[in-house]
Amino acid sequence: MAALRTTASRLNRIKSFHVMALLDRAKQLESQGLDVIHLEVGEPDFATPDNVVAAGVAALQQGKTRYTAPSGLPELRRAIAGFYRQRYGVDIDPGRVVVTPGASGAISLVTALLFNAGDGVLLADPGYPCNDNFLHLLGAEPQRVAVGPESAYQLTAAQVEQHWRGNTRGAWVASPSNPTGTLLSRDELAAIHQAVDAKGGALLVDEIYHGLTYGVDAATALALPDTRDSLFVINSFSKYFNMTGWRLGWLVAPACHVEALDRLAQNFFLAPPTAAQYAALEAFSDASIAVYEQRREILHRRRDYLLQALPALGLKIPCVPQGAFYLYCDVSAITGDSFAFCRQLLEQTGVAITPGIDFGDHQANHHVRIAYTQDLDRLALAVQRLGNFIAHYREA
Ligand SMILES: Cc1ncc(COP(=O)(O)O)c(C=O)c1O
């Protein structure tokens, strides 16, 4: 009798992240009394502002506990469009905004909308690792292109042209990027869009770290002229709005695709979470934005502190990250095995950071990602521990 095959073969392509093993170990060490400084997790350390929480609670108390429309509350879609007008001076038809369960929900929808099995999509290596897995689920092919400090770890239009293959159907960028925190300028975005559009492909732009930029504003791809039907912008309430656990994000799509996205949303999720949507309406209030802007300043100070402290320890930061809350450090002078380095660092000092191998293949063993999601005192302690560790570090 044939053995029962319990899982689909696509599961073989979906790997868990190395940082998860480190996180498990960190929890173990913490339970044994070790003080762990968590600089590995990709979420802000700030709680959702009280007024935003109160709006979510009030919605629940008022009995707003049922499904909303699959693409989200009309008033939230309008509020998101209003945010683009206010912050970027860009007019977006609210009907083009699809509210989703996190940016992850937006990514599920847009990849399902666009890509067939066998289709290829260009992405930067290093980059956000889940993107590959969303493509694998569809049988599509992530086509990672090695990027380095010379292009601020971003894909360029020339690379898009050079690496476009027979099966390539799109390119996917993130600005600011995870893990590098680097940005694409408006001109670079426009050139990439032009290159993709000329090939008849789609451009996906992940803007989930927008709002978290320091000394500069990130350009939204939605401000590009003449993007026709080929531009999709992904965003979220997770990062700038400090709402990771509420699971709410959005997609801005060409009008002609909204009906199909709504159909997919009906089937995938039925609707985004209701209480979270009411809370999110409050996230755009002046009071909330004032809190977010104060927090942005706090992150700015933390980044500046690490930018001066880490290079002195031998962690090179070849390209100043202008956004997100990550530093992508070149540790090639110290190690050729980023996982072993992170593992030993955790074991010996209680500082948890993420190995480069979680973000791709290109020079991944020579890099680590440090998230500055702890206050300055904790960061200073982490720097002190790192310094002592590196002074005695020997590759096993
Ligand atoms: C670049 C990027 N895109 C998308 C996501 C998904 O975020 P969420 O589903 O919480 O909105 C993340 C999460 O870390 C990310 O870093």
The ligand as an SDF file (V2000), in Angstrom:
LIG
                    3D

 16 16  0  0  0  0  0  0  0  0999 V2000
    9.8940   44.1880    4.5600 C   0  0  0  0  0  0  0  0  0  0  0  0
    8.7250   43.5920    5.2950 C   0  0  0  0  0  0  0  0  0  0  0  0
    7.5690   43.3940    4.6280 N   0  0  0  0  0  0  0  0  0  0  0  0
    6.4950   42.8480    5.2280 C   0  0  0  0  0  0  0  0  0  0  0  0
    6.5350   42.4580    6.5660 C   0  0  0  0  0  0  0  0  0  0  0  0
    5.2980   41.8640    7.1920 C   0  0  0  0  0  0  0  0  0  0  0  0
    4.7690   42.6920    8.1970 O   0  0  0  0  0  0  0  0  0  0  0  0
    3.2900   42.6540    8.7630 P   0  0  0  0  0  0  0  0  0  0  0  0
    2.6080   41.4680    8.2130 O   0  0  0  0  0  0  0  0  0  0  0  0
    3.4490   42.6310   10.2490 O   0  0  0  0  0  0  0  0  0  0  0  0
    2.6310   43.9360    8.3360 O   0  0  0  0  0  0  0  0  0  0  0  0
    7.7150   42.6470    7.2990 C   0  0  0  0  0  0  0  0  0  0  0  0
    7.8060   42.2250    8.7000 C   0  0  0  0  0  0  0  0  0  0  0  0
    8.8180   42.3150    9.3620 O   0  0  0  0  0  0  0  0  0  0  0  0
    8.8420   43.2270    6.6430 C   0  0  0  0  0  0  0  0  0  0  0  0
    9.9990   43.4330    7.2760 O   0  0  0  0  0  0  0  0  0  0  0  0
  1  2  1  0
  2  3  1  0
  2 15  2  0
  3  4  2  0
  4  5  1  0
  5  6  1  0
  5 12  2  0
  6  7  1  0
  7  8  1  0
  8  9  2  0
  8 10  1  0
  8 11  1  0
 12 13  1  0
 12 15  1  0
 13 14  2  0
 15 16  1  0
M  END
$$$$
